[in-house]
Amino acid sequence: MLDNRNCPAPGSRENICIDTYRVLDSCRDKDCFENVKVYLTDFGEEIIERTSVIRAKCAKIISAYIDINDVPFNRGFYQLNIRIYVKLTFEACVCPGNIQEIDGIAVVDKKVILFGSEGNVNVFKSELGDSGFCKKHCEINNSQSQPIAVLEAVDPIVLGVKVVEPKRFACSCCCCIDDIPENVLGCVSGPLCERDNKSLVVSLGFFSVIKIERPAQLLVSAVEYNIPEKECVTASEDDPCTLFRAMLFP
């Protein structure tokens, strides 16, 4: 016979320990990067040679790379070197009534110093496939002593677009085409190239939140199961506007 005397009643609260990440430090930023070079495809380079009338259609963050390093002589603080890859799509007016769409990649760098505490614990975790006849050997990851950096950013706002002559533009690029990862290069319509002619530059505005986290164990109060109070609502085929009027403005 099952003994239920030590089991919590359904819906009752109990204290449980969870393994999660604790935010040790964070910051928010509103950055404006001016005159960022856009790496274009062969087709894009030909288009900007034939026009100076161009506008941005959309901008989307494709990837980001975060490098974290100790700050010398300031224990517990870390410098975050963040590189963000943005795909941009443009519309160029080649001749009256003829609009060509081109795309390219822009790269921006950002540096932040945040407090991440000190850690000297090596963490080992089992992975799928470790159990069985031929097991993998565990390897110590020394980076476990460093915290985890997290970047949260919305797609940037294109504040300005212009085509500049090579003599009037001193490139302050943070990288070259060879430094762009393969997964980012695969997001554009063709291979990127760089010529000694006109350049397309943009000004980008970023809203971002940057955090430093470490693994932590927390004791929280929880219930076995929570029954939602909100009822499911289905659309009416006769009057769909009635459901729309009942929706809250986002």
Solvent accessible surface area in square Angstrom, and as a share of the most:
residue,aa,sasa,rsa
1,M,243,1.08
2,L,145,0.72
3,D,69,0.35
4,N,97,0.50
5,R,207,0.76
6,N,144,0.74
7,C,75,0.45
8,P,67,0.42
9,A,62,0.48
10,P,122,0.77
11,G,43,0.42
12,S,38,0.25
13,R,177,0.64
14,E,75,0.34
15,N,105,0.54
16,I,66,0.34
17,C,85,0.51
18,I,66,0.33
19,D,104,0.54
20,T,45,0.26
21,Y,102,0.39
22,R,147,0.54
23,V,70,0.40
24,L,43,0.21
25,D,44,0.23
26,S,56,0.36
27,C,40,0.24
28,R,207,0.76
29,D,53,0.27
30,K,155,0.65
31,D,31,0.16
32,C,78,0.47
33,F,40,0.17
34,E,127,0.57
35,N,67,0.34
36,V,17,0.10
37,K,22,0.09
38,V,2,0.01
39,Y,6,0.02
40,L,1,0.00
41,T,7,0.04
42,D,64,0.33
43,F,94,0.39
44,G,0,0.00
45,E,7,0.03
46,E,83,0.37
47,I,1,0.01
48,I,1,0.00
49,E,71,0.32
50,R,147,0.54
51,T,13,0.08
52,S,84,0.55
53,V,99,0.57
54,I,22,0.11
55,R,154,0.56
56,A,32,0.25
57,K,115,0.49
58,C,70,0.42
59,A,15,0.12
60,K,117,0.50
61,I,36,0.18
62,I,48,0.25
63,S,31,0.20
64,A,45,0.35
65,Y,131,0.50
66,I,49,0.25
67,D,51,0.26
68,I,28,0.14
69,N,61,0.31
70,D,91,0.47
71,V,28,0.16
72,P,100,0.63
73,F,213,0.89
74,N,67,0.35
75,R,195,0.71
76,G,8,0.08
77,F,70,0.29
78,Y,14,0.05
79,Q,57,0.25
80,L,0,0.00
81,N,39,0.20
82,I,2,0.01
83,R,55,0.20
84,I,4,0.02
85,Y,9,0.03
86,V,0,0.00
87,K,53,0.22
88,L,0,0.00
89,T,15,0.09
90,F,0,0.00
91,E,34,0.15
92,A,0,0.00
93,C,47,0.28
94,V,25,0.14
95,C,60,0.36
96,P,133,0.84
97,G,84,0.80
98,N,52,0.27
99,I,110,0.56
100,Q,54,0.24
101,E,93,0.42
102,I,6,0.03
103,D,14,0.07
104,G,0,0.00
105,I,0,0.00
106,A,0,0.00
107,V,10,0.06
108,V,6,0.03
109,D,57,0.29
110,K,20,0.09
111,K,144,0.61
112,V,17,0.10
113,I,96,0.49
114,L,10,0.05
115,F,78,0.32
116,G,0,0.00
117,S,34,0.22
118,E,100,0.45
119,G,29,0.28
120,N,139,0.71
121,V,100,0.58
122,N,71,0.36
123,V,54,0.31
124,F,111,0.46
125,K,144,0.61
126,S,106,0.68
127,E,116,0.52
128,L,179,0.89
129,G,58,0.55
130,D,37,0.19
131,S,97,0.62
132,G,49,0.47
133,F,209,0.87
134,C,113,0.67
135,K,130,0.55
136,K,136,0.58
137,H,169,0.76
138,C,115,0.69
139,E,148,0.66
140,I,105,0.53
141,N,77,0.39
142,N,119,0.61
143,S,61,0.39
144,Q,68,0.30
145,S,39,0.25
146,Q,53,0.23
147,P,7,0.04
148,I,74,0.37
149,A,21,0.16
150,V,40,0.23
151,L,34,0.17
152,E,84,0.38
153,A,37,0.29
154,V,92,0.53
155,D,66,0.34
156,P,10,0.06
157,I,93,0.47
158,V,37,0.21
159,L,102,0.51
160,G,31,0.29
161,V,39,0.22
162,K,102,0.43
163,V,30,0.17
164,V,24,0.14
165,E,79,0.35
166,P,62,0.39
167,K,200,0.85
168,R,205,0.75
169,F,36,0.15
170,A,95,0.73
171,C,69,0.41
172,S,100,0.65
173,C,50,0.30
174,C,47,0.28
175,C,16,0.09
176,C,58,0.35
177,I,29,0.15
178,D,133,0.69
179,D,77,0.40
180,I,7,0.03
181,P,51,0.32
182,E,139,0.62
183,N,97,0.50
184,V,0,0.00
185,L,46,0.23
186,G,65,0.62
187,C,48,0.29
188,V,18,0.10
189,S,98,0.63
190,G,23,0.22
191,P,109,0.68
192,L,20,0.10
193,C,26,0.16
194,E,93,0.42
195,R,94,0.34
196,D,150,0.78
197,N,33,0.17
198,K,48,0.20
199,S,11,0.07
200,L,1,0.00
201,V,1,0.01
202,V,2,0.01
203,S,21,0.13
204,L,0,0.00
205,G,9,0.08
206,F,3,0.01
207,F,99,0.41
208,S,9,0.05
209,V,57,0.32
210,I,1,0.00
211,K,39,0.17
212,I,0,0.00
213,E,25,0.11
214,R,29,0.11
215,P,76,0.48
216,A,22,0.17
217,Q,135,0.60
218,L,79,0.39
219,L,128,0.64
220,V,51,0.29
221,S,67,0.43
222,A,27,0.21
223,V,53,0.30
224,E,109,0.49
225,Y,155,0.59
226,N,113,0.58
227,I,131,0.66
228,P,97,0.61
229,E,173,0.78
230,K,176,0.75
231,E,144,0.64
232,C,130,0.78
233,V,106,0.61
234,T,119,0.69
235,A,68,0.53
236,S,54,0.35
237,E,171,0.77
238,D,140,0.73
239,D,64,0.33
240,P,82,0.52
241,C,69,0.41
242,T,74,0.43
243,L,46,0.23
244,F,146,0.61
245,R,174,0.64
246,A,79,0.61
247,M,118,0.53
248,L,168,0.84
249,F,193,0.81
250,P,155,0.97
